[in-house]
Amino acid sequence: MSAPNLKIENLHVEIDGTEIIKGFNLEINGGEIHAIMGPNGTGKSTLASAIMGHPKYEITKGSVHLDGKDVLEMEVDERAQAGLFLAMQYPSEISGVTNADFMRSAINAKREEGNEISLMKFIRKMEEKMETLEMDQAFSQRYLNEGFSGGEKKRNEILQLLMMEPKIAVLDEIDSGLDIDALKVVSTGINDLRGPEFGGLIITHYQRLLNYITPDKVHVMMQGRIVKSGDAELAKRLETEGYEWIKEELGIEDERVGQQQQA
């Protein structure tokens, strides 16, 4: 299997007629973990939703390609089948569908008919991944995210990531609401996937997650685009100095591109 490649070029995204993403460029290859940081309202979560095809977000210009294939021509389920994965900032609750049924169906949707994962292989894999994430096995039979705490939902997103083994994963503020112990566990799960057949994009406000998942590249997003890139040291500097030095360096007066809920 060749290493995956996600290439985003000159992406522009609107919501309700307001442009949020303004010429975004990024390329992620297999074996790489990228982190995007930036103040609230700069378009980070909008980027994640647009990549996965949320109908609320209108892409007005630019391109997104996964292994040379046009992602923007795909339906949402086709994007997932092609190897894209989104760990959402606010995972949805789905009553009547157990975690196990949801994940087995998602895995089989990526496989050809007649090559579905066997029940026993699926159970063994799920038990193994739940043990890695220190999750009670009873969670497999609970309805998807129903009644879960914020931290439990985030662990469940990483469980889905480990089970589905996508080519490229976008992790939108996966550290939000996690205490330090849960953060370490979630980071262990993500690090387990690192390798030439997996690429990741971590969207976060805080350096603390990057203490456990060392990124290959760190990007600062302002005004709907990447304005500065560097290595893990850039994230550490942002933690101690904030974003003012970047705005002064680049002459940026207002980093917000929309309302905070559009971040």
Phi, psi and omega in degrees: 000128180284155180294137180288161179215125174246124182234120179247124184232126173047046184282131175235131183227135178243154170224123182053039176083357179256126180283124182255312177263129190230073178085057183269133179230134179195142174229129180237129177250160175304141182090356182248141169243120177253147175238137174247127177236163179163161179297165174301146173083014183263356175105013185295309181288329174300318178302312182299314182293322180294320180300322183272356173091027176299127185294345180291336186254126182258119176274116185261344183196154175101183184216155174225122180235136173244116183052039177083354181265141184286105181294326185290345176272356183265148169287167183302313181294329178291326178295318178295317180295330179286342177122010176268146180219138176237120169269112191279152177295322179231085182299143182278153173263135179233107181284143176089354179239118181284159176305314183297314181296318180299312185288323178294320178296320180295319179295315182291334179295337179270354182255157177286152178302133183094351180241029180294151178293136180290155182299316182293319178296320179296315181298316180297318180294318181294319178297320180296314183290324177294325176295319177302321183268007179054046179257140175297132181301337180296340180297336182296333182257005175276152178294146189305109176065000184289121180076007180284146170287170179301317180294322178295322178296320181293320176297322180294325175297319179290327174300315178299319179300313181293325181286322187271338176048063181287170175284314181229128179244135173252119185249104187268103179049049181293343180271353184296126176082005181266137171281175189296324180293316179295324179298318179296318181294313179299319179296322177300317179299316180293317180296332178297335182272348185301133180167176186295342182262009182222135174233146183227148174236114181257122175258119184210156174267340195237144176294333191303322178297323184283355170288336184250337175237096184286116182282150174284326180218144177239133180238141175257128182250126175217147177053036173078018179204166176281127182249345179202142179227154179190196178262196184299336180294332179297319179297321179295322179292322178297324180296322184270330187247351182074200186255355186299323182294328178289317180297321178292318181297323185259358180071033180269124182268322183222112184278351184281141179241357182185189179289156185301326181291350177264008183298000000 
